[in-house]
Amino acid sequence: GTGQNGELEYYTDQRNAAMDGSGHLVMEARKEATAGSSCPSDPLSGSTTCQYTSARMNTGASFQFTYGRVEARIKVPKGNGLWPAFWMMGADFLTGRPWPYNGEVDIMEILGKDVKTAYSTVHAPAYNGGGGIGSPYKLPQSADFSADFHTWAADWNSKGITFSLDGQTVFTLDKEQVEQTRGPWIFDHPHYMILNLAVGGDWPGPTDATTPFPARMLVDYVR
């Protein structure tokens, strides 16, 4: 089905994700029309079609956990409208608790139009969407994230979450401080991991003639 946030992609079951023969998972966004009930409807024909397909994978049915170190080594794509992400969702989302009450921990988001900036953010009822608690950060010498693999990690325990990039801390969230300044901390329960490559949407903006398709997000490992 499609993503939220005004995104344009249709997530297929399997055909947009494959191994590349060198040990990497390839998540590929393609420009190809696909019919789906959750796609935008054409005002003239009434048919519902998405112009892009992509991949999203999650561990909701296979692996949920509370606390620990979550890490992935990823090479992101570059291009206007692309939106790769590595994140966690509160597992009670799967049993009907609505977002953002289940909690969302975005370990890595990058906008393809600015591949020199990455973001780590958390979302809860008291702070979500544009009001989520997060931080942008860059590589040394403002290098291009899409030029190579980088390792994003979150160390998560009952006291908070520490986000790191290539072994260097980039952002620390202290539960006590968040509760004193922003509102309830709702992350002390099982979560599952998600990897996806979104296309378009309110935050990354639209694709254009320069956006490369197919666009590929490569994942070396998730631990």
Rosetta blueprint (number, residue, H / E / L):
1 G L
2 T E
3 G L
4 Q L
5 N L
6 G L
7 E L
8 L L
9 E E
10 Y E
11 Y E
12 T L
13 D L
14 Q L
15 R L
16 N L
17 A E
18 A E
19 M E
20 D L
21 G L
22 S L
23 G L
24 H L
25 L E
26 V E
27 M E
28 E E
29 A E
30 R E
31 K E
32 E E
33 A E
34 T E
35 A E
36 G L
37 S L
38 S L
39 C L
40 P L
41 S E
42 D L
43 P L
44 L L
45 S L
46 G L
47 S L
48 T E
49 T E
50 C E
51 Q E
52 Y E
53 T E
54 S E
55 A L
56 R E
57 M E
58 N E
59 T L
60 G L
61 A L
62 S L
63 F L
64 Q L
65 F E
66 T L
67 Y L
68 G E
69 R E
70 V E
71 E E
72 A E
73 R E
74 I E
75 K E
76 V L
77 P L
78 K L
79 G L
80 N L
81 G L
82 L E
83 W E
84 P E
85 A E
86 F E
87 W E
88 M E
89 M E
90 G E
91 A H
92 D H
93 F H
94 L H
95 T H
96 G L
97 R L
98 P L
99 W L
100 P L
101 Y L
102 N L
103 G L
104 E E
105 V E
106 D E
107 I E
108 M E
109 E E
110 I L
111 L L
112 G L
113 K L
114 D L
115 V L
116 K L
117 T L
118 A E
119 Y E
120 S E
121 T E
122 V E
123 H E
124 A E
125 P L
126 A L
127 Y E
128 N L
129 G H
130 G H
131 G H
132 G L
133 I E
134 G E
135 S E
136 P E
137 Y E
138 K L
139 L L
140 P H
141 Q H
142 S H
143 A L
144 D L
145 F H
146 S H
147 A H
148 D L
149 F L
150 H E
151 T E
152 W E
153 A E
154 A E
155 D E
156 W E
157 N E
158 S L
159 K L
160 G E
161 I E
162 T E
163 F E
164 S E
165 L E
166 D L
167 G L
168 Q E
169 T E
170 V E
171 F E
172 T E
173 L E
174 D E
175 K H
176 E H
177 Q H
178 V H
179 E H
180 Q H
181 T H
182 R L
183 G L
184 P L
185 W L
186 I L
187 F L
188 D L
189 H L
190 P L
191 H E
192 Y E
193 M E
194 I E
195 L E
196 N E
197 L E
198 A E
199 V E
200 G L
201 G L
202 D L
203 W L
204 P L
205 G L
206 P L
207 T L
208 D L
209 A L
210 T L
211 T L
212 P L
213 F L
214 P L
215 A E
216 R E
217 M E
218 L E
219 V E
220 D E
221 Y E
222 V E
223 R L
